[in-house]
Amino acid sequence: MQATWIVVADSSRARFFRATSSKGKLIELEALDHPRSRAKARDLVESGPTTTFASVGSARSAVGPDDAPQIHEHEVFARKLAEKLGHARFENKFDKLGLMAPPQFLGTLRGVLGTQFAKLIVQTVPKDLTRASLDQVSAHLEPTSLSI
């Protein structure tokens, strides 16, 4: 059975769809949420100093938290999506895959999916459509990539 799944994701949310026709008709299968990816970096690490003294004088300046904790959470979520797709692929639920995500997360997701999924990906859309309607998501699909 030929089946195409479409994953619409950003760094904290994902929606899974199954294409039911080459005309872009979709059925939403599931949605996942990863709130930690939306948390502020300072909330993801243990408390530390938020200000520091200047080396000369009594001036103080804010210490900005590094983005590394957020990037880590984005990668955690990408691995969670890859694991879900791996299980679905093992159960033969799809044989083609479309990915729609903002460019940076799309790169992260493709990297995590690796070569085992590269040959299954028939279309990528570098755009955030996680809050888009079913019709809006369908409008971004190329019918040739959905040949069912």
N, C-alpha and C positions, 0 to 999 in steps of 0.2 A: 504494500500500500504506500503510495506516495503522499507524503504530508509535509507541509511547510509550516514552520513555526516562526513567528515574528516576536522578537523581544524588544520592547520599548523601555528604555531605562535611562536613569541619570545616576548620580553617585549615591542616592539614598532611596530610590523607588524603582520598581520594575513591574511591568505588565507583560504577561505572556498571552499571545494570541495564536490561534490556528487558522490558517487560510482555508476557506471552504470552497473557493472557486478562483479561477484565474482572473476574475474581474475585481478582485480585491475584497471580497466579502470575508469578514473576520468574525471569529467567536473568541471572546475573552475567556481564557482558561483560569487565570490566577493573577493575583497581584502580591508583590512582596514589598516590605518596607524595612528600612534600616535607619532608624532615627539617629544612631550614633554618628552617621555621616553628616548629619545636619548640625550636630553639636559644635559649639565653639571650641577651638583648640585648647583654650585654658580649662575647659570642663573635662577634657579627655586625659589630662595629665595631672599628677599630684600637685598640690599647691606649692608655689614657689614665690619668690619676690616679684611684685608687680611694678615696683619702681626701683631705681638705683641712683646712687649719688654720683655726681660728676667727679672726675678725678681732681679737678681744681675748683675751689669755691664750694658753695652750699647748694648749688642747683641740683634738682632731681629730674629724672626723665623716666618715661614709661618704658617698661620692657615688654615688647610685643611677643606673644607666644609664637613659636615656630609652627608652620603649617604641617609639619611632619605627622602629627597625630591624626589630622584630618585625612591626609593622603593615605595613611595606613588604613583608616576606616574605609576609604573608597576601595582600596585593594581587597580588604576583607569582604566587602559586599560583592565585588566582582568575582572573587573566588566562590562565594556562596551561589551566585548565579551560574557559574561554570559547573559547580557540583550538581545543581538542579538539572541543568541541561545534559550533563553526563549521564545522570540516572534516566532521564527521559529518552536519551539516545540509546542507552543500553536496552530499554524496554521497547525499542523500535517505534516510538511515538512520532518521530519526524525523521525525514531524510534530507530536508533543506532548511536553511536557517536565514532569517533576515534580522539585521540589527539596526536599531535606531537609538542613537544616544548623542549627547553633546560631544564634540570632537575629542576633548581630553579623556572623558570616560570611555568613549568608543575605543580609543587606543589602549587604555588599561584593560578593558574587557577582551579585546582581540588578543592582547598579550597573554592574558590568563587562560583563554580558551586554547591557545596554542595551535600547533599544526594539525592535531586530530580533528579540529572543527573547521580549519581554514578551507578545506575542500567542500564543506557543506554550506558555507556562507554564499548566498546567491545575490544578496543586496545589502548595502549599508547606507544609512541616511545619517549624516552628521548633524543632527538636530535634536533638541529636547522636545519630545512629544508626549511626555509622561502624563501631562494633564489634558491632552488633546482628546477630542471625541473620537469615537470609532470611525466615523466618516472622515475626519481629518487625518487619522492614521492611515486609513485605506487610500486616501488621495496621494500619499507619498510613495505608494508601492508601484513598482513597475510590473505590469501584467506578464511580461516575458519571464520574470524571475519567479512567478507563482505557478508556472505551468503545472497543473495538477492532472 
